[in-house]
């Protein structure tokens, strides 16, 4: 399974009971993007215990849904107050999905920007 190279994380929590079409609608209406354009979109719940990643692979939508056994996701990094989404790198997504802490995410962001 190949993930898109461009990944956006929503900055506000959503109801993760939503599925393919409703999440695609949020991408269009709230995040201001085309859900079929080849990017992935990461959503989280208010408790930061669950995340969903939505993307269109050219033939249909895919969802990756993950719940931590304990702890909370660190989603996303600090962003401007009015931002609806923030772009994250594949490495940052990997760290988010592993449930690692904000300091590691910050270090990952610095190292990818320095390249």
KADAUR-V389829 format. One record per residue. SS is DSSP state (H for helix, E for strand, - for the rest). PHI is phi in radians with two decimals (* if undefined). D_CENTER is the distance of its C-alpha to the mean C-alpha in Angstrom with 1 decimal. Layout:
SS;PHI;D_CENTER + SS;PHI;D_CENTER
//
This chain:
-;*;16.8 + -;-1.80;15.5 + -;-1.47;11.9 + -;-1.06;11.8 + -;-1.41;12.4 + -;-1.81;10.4 + E;-2.26;6.6 + E;-2.10;5.3 + E;-1.88;3.4 + E;-1.20;6.1 + -;-1.56;8.8 + -;-2.05;10.7 + -;-1.19;10.8 + -;-2.34;11.7 + -;-1.36;14.1 + -;-1.41;12.4 + -;-1.29;15.8 + -;-1.16;14.8 + -;-2.00;14.9 + H;-0.85;14.7 + H;-1.17;16.7 + H;-1.20;15.7 + H;-1.14;11.9 + H;-1.06;13.2 + H;-1.10;15.4 + H;-1.12;12.8 + H;-1.03;11.2 + H;-1.19;14.9 + H;-1.44;16.3 + -;-1.78;14.0 + -;-1.53;11.6 + -;1.19;14.6 + -;-2.31;13.5 + -;-1.62;15.0 + -;-1.16;12.9 + -;-1.79;15.5 + -;-1.49;15.5 + -;1.71;13.9 + -;-1.68;10.4 + E;-1.89;7.2 + E;-2.27;4.8 + E;-1.76;2.0 + E;-2.12;5.1 + E;-2.40;7.5 + -;-1.55;11.2 + -;-1.14;13.8 + -;-1.44;15.1 + -;1.03;11.9 + -;-1.77;13.4 + E;-2.34;11.1 + E;-2.39;7.5 + E;-2.26;7.2 + E;-2.02;5.7 + E;-1.99;8.2 + E;-2.70;10.2 + E;-1.86;13.9 + -;-1.66;16.0 + -;1.76;19.1 + -;-2.04;20.8 + -;3.02;18.4 + E;-1.39;15.0 + E;-2.19;13.3 + E;-2.28;11.2 + E;-1.90;10.3 + E;-2.14;10.8 + E;-2.40;11.4 + E;-2.16;13.6 + -;-1.33;15.0 + -;-1.18;18.8 + -;-2.70;19.2 + -;1.52;17.6 + -;-2.34;14.4 + -;-1.25;10.9 + -;-1.87;10.8 + -;-2.16;7.8 + -;-1.59;7.9 + -;-1.18;11.0 + -;-0.94;13.8 + -;-2.39;13.5 + -;-0.99;16.4 + -;-1.00;17.3 + -;-1.64;17.1 + -;-1.28;13.8 + -;-1.60;11.6 + E;-2.63;8.7 + E;-2.41;8.5 + E;-1.38;8.4 + E;-2.18;7.6 + -;-1.45;10.0 + H;-1.06;10.2 + H;-1.15;12.0 + H;-1.09;9.6 + H;-1.05;7.0 + H;-1.02;10.3 + H;-1.16;11.3 + H;-1.06;8.5 + H;-1.15;9.2 + H;-1.43;12.8 + -;1.35;12.7 + -;-1.40;14.4 + -;-1.38;15.5 + H;-1.03;14.8 + H;-1.07;17.8 + H;-1.15;16.6 + H;-1.10;13.4 + H;-1.07;15.7 + H;-1.11;18.1 + H;-1.12;15.7 + H;-1.11;14.8 + H;-1.08;18.5 + H;-1.18;19.5 + H;-1.32;17.4 + H;-1.28;18.7 + H;-1.25;22.2 + -;-1.28;22.4
//
